[in-house]
């Protein structure tokens, strides 16, 4: 009878022991922390909004240039964004300032925020649909820096040593997942 009383008591399950539960919880916490770091899901609902003014020259034109002594920038090329991985709209202009400096200007940009978003000036064609999502790091591209605002207007200085010949498109590039959020073809003016 005593033996039956012992077997009648509920058995303690082996997987509920602290020696099993604590390591599982620790591994779960590490996986969640890594997932939050890598995907940064809050950026889907948190926007970075700003509006930088159209840039102006900061000094006299360099000697030997044929840039007019006008303080207004000259539009060398322009285009409109199309959607790739995330809904994207707005326009882009390639500007030359009176001092010879070149600036890429994003105007009225509206796209999703995301981890490691960059502005790429590239030689790849802008292709609509999912076929165009992954091409902008395949050929020649120049990383102009982190996307300042996912909503609004911003300026990106193109360093003087960059030869822009053949660079005819712009991508809002997610460097974390190697995908274009949106892109625009630069058409000479």
PyMOL commands that set and color helices and strands:
alter all, ss='L'
color gray80, all
select helices_A, chain A and resi 2-8+14-16+18-39+41-44+130-132
alter helices_A, ss='H'
color red, helices_A
select strands_A, chain A and resi 49-51+74-83+89-96+102-110+117-122+141-146+151-158+169-174+179-185+187-188
alter strands_A, ss='S'
color yellow, strands_A
deselect
rebuild
show_as cartoon
